[in-house]
Amino acid sequence: MIALIQRVTQAQVEVDGKIVGQIKSGLLVLLAVEKGDDDKNCQRLADKVSAYRIFADENDKMNLNVQQAGGDLLIVSQFTLAAETKKGNRPGFSNGAEPTEAKRLYQAFSQQCREKGIRVENGIFAADMQVSSTNDGPTTFWLQV
């Protein structure tokens, strides 16, 4: 599984012109599920995202996780993160998980984050979404398990 996380001051996702998920400060999480990913990968990535210390403490050091900073998560499925890009000029998508399994793990990841006490908003799996955000920093990290 791959999570591209961005520390944001705001983020939202729209489908058909309607806002379906929106947060103020927190993390925009673009999530990709790859072939071979399972519940164990899902739990490890949820643990990592929720504990990742990229918010400033009172000394302006990155020592706080999203929950300690009072932030939320906006989790958006992003299968293109699993693309094969080493060869040619067109991405290949054979690394991505089968859609039914990818959706199940995407939903499980979101639920595991909620169970940690973090407010979670979501996009709509496999929908044509428009995502907008204000990256704070900019601060962006690629996490993979």
N, C-alpha and C positions, 0 to 999 in steps of 0.2 A: 504494500500500500504506500501511496505517496500523498503527502500533504504539503502544499505550498501555502505557508501561513504569512499573512501580512498584518502587522500591527496597524490598526486604522482608528481614525477619529470618528468615522461613520462609514457605513456600507449598506447597500440594498441590492435586492435582486427583483427584477420585474419579469413577468410572463404575460404576454398579450396586453401590455400596457398597464397591468395592475401590479402593485407591489405585493410580493408574496413572502418576503423576508426582509427585515431591516434591523440594524443595530446602531447604537451610537458608538462609544469607544469599545475596543476589544480586538478580536481577531477575525479576519476574513480567511476562511479555510477552504482552499480549492482542493478537492479530494479525488484521487484516482485509485481504482481497485484494479490490480493486475492479476493475470492468471496465476493460480497457485496460492493466492491470498486466502486466509481462513480467519476464524474467530480469534485465534491467538494473535495474529498480526493486527487485527482490528483493535483488540484490547491494548496491545502494546503501543499502537499509534495514538489511541485515545489518551492513554496514560501520559505519553510524551507531549502531546499537544497541550493538554491541560496543565502540565507541570513545567513547561518550557518557560524559563525566566527571561523575558525580553521587555519587561516594563520597568520603568525607572523607580527606584526607591527614594527615600528622603535625601540621599547623597548623589542622586542622578546617575546611579549605577544600575545596570540591567540585572536586578535581583528579584523581581516579583513576577509571578505567573499571572495569567489572565484573571483568575478568580481573586487573587490577592489585590490586584489592581482595580477590582470592581467592574471588570469588562465582561462582555458577552461574546458569543461565537455566531458567525454567520457561515454555515457550512453549505458549500455548493459542489455538486458533482461535476467533475472535470476530467472526463476520460482522455482528453488529448494530452494530459501530463504523462500518460503511459506510452505515448507514441515512440516508435523507433525512428530516430532522426539521423543516425550515423551515415546512412548511405543515401545518395541521390538528393533530389530536391522536392520530394513529396513524402510526407510522413506516412508511416505504416502503423496500423492499429492492431496488429495481431497480439501484442503484449497485454491488451486489455482483457479483463475478465468478461465472461459471458454476461449479458445484461441482467438476467434474473439474479445471479449471484452477486453481481456488482451492486444492484439495488438493495439486496438484503444486507450486505456489509456496510453500505452507505447509511442505511437506516440504523443498523446496530451501532455504528460509530457515533452517530448523533445521540442515540439513547445512552450510550456509555458516558458521553460527556455530560448529558443532563443528570445522570445519576451521581455525578461528582458535585452537583449543586450549581452548575454553570447554566445560565440562561442561553438557550440555543434556538436560533432561527435557521430555516432551511430554504434552499431553492427547491425546484421540482425536478426530480430525477428524469433525465432524458428530454427535458423540455428545451425549447429554444429560449434561452434566458439572456437578459441584458443585466450585467452586473456593473455597479458603479461604486466607487469607494474613494476615500481620501487616505492615502498611505501615510502613516505617522512616522516620520524619520527621514527618509523612507526606511522601513525596517521589514525585510522579507527574508524568510528562511525556507529551505527545502528539507523536509523531513521524510525519511523513507525507512520502513521496517520490512 
